[in-house]
Amino acid sequence: MTTGLGALLRHVHELMDSAIAEIYAEHGLPGYRPRFSPYVRALVAEGPMPIRDLARTIGVTHSAASQTVVQLRRCELVTLEKGADARQRIVHLTERARAALPLIEAEWAATERAVGELDAELPVPLSEVLRAAVTALERRPFRARVEAAGSLDSRA
């Protein structure tokens, strides 16, 4: 049996993500997830903002940003305040997050260097392949490719 592309992508992500999470745990941030860093860095750069704007800044869906903000709040890294619109919530960094900024920035820089090292070991840089895959899938969505690849019986 061969391993599917999705399983390979998840495995590569898990190998990288879990290593970074271990580093944070060893440095006193056991609940910190590597995916939090783009949120924290965006809030440092842009200041407090609504979840919708944060999602757009990072390049994720509103739903994904909302879920991550909930996790950031549980870890006491952000607070939410009401915006001008009663439905709007403004995300603010906490002092705990600000105290962790030197570690977050150092990890970010080290991770970028480590990715460069990994890319150099591969026949084709992973980051280059992933960017090319995103471009190709934006040009022609994966669903269209699947549908064109074979007949799918709707009764199956």
Rosetta blueprint (number, residue, H / E / L):
1 M L
2 T L
3 T L
4 G L
5 L H
6 G H
7 A H
8 L H
9 L H
10 R H
11 H H
12 V H
13 H H
14 E H
15 L H
16 M H
17 D H
18 S H
19 A H
20 I H
21 A H
22 E H
23 I H
24 Y H
25 A H
26 E H
27 H L
28 G L
29 L L
30 P L
31 G L
32 Y L
33 R L
34 P H
35 R H
36 F H
37 S H
38 P H
39 Y H
40 V H
41 R H
42 A H
43 L H
44 V H
45 A H
46 E H
47 G L
48 P L
49 M E
50 P E
51 I H
52 R H
53 D H
54 L H
55 A H
56 R H
57 T H
58 I H
59 G L
60 V L
61 T L
62 H H
63 S H
64 A H
65 A H
66 S H
67 Q H
68 T H
69 V H
70 V H
71 Q H
72 L H
73 R H
74 R H
75 C L
76 E L
77 L L
78 V E
79 T E
80 L E
81 E E
82 K E
83 G L
84 A L
85 D L
86 A L
87 R L
88 Q L
89 R E
90 I E
91 V E
92 H E
93 L E
94 T L
95 E H
96 R H
97 A H
98 R H
99 A H
100 A H
101 L H
102 P H
103 L H
104 I H
105 E H
106 A H
107 E H
108 W H
109 A H
110 A H
111 T H
112 E H
113 R H
114 A H
115 V H
116 G H
117 E H
118 L H
119 D H
120 A H
121 E H
122 L L
123 P L
124 V L
125 P L
126 L H
127 S H
128 E H
129 V H
130 L H
131 R H
132 A H
133 A H
134 V H
135 T H
136 A H
137 L H
138 E H
139 R H
140 R L
141 P L
142 F H
143 R H
144 A H
145 R H
146 V H
147 E H
148 A H
149 A H
150 G L
151 S L
152 L L
153 D L
154 S L
155 R L
156 A L
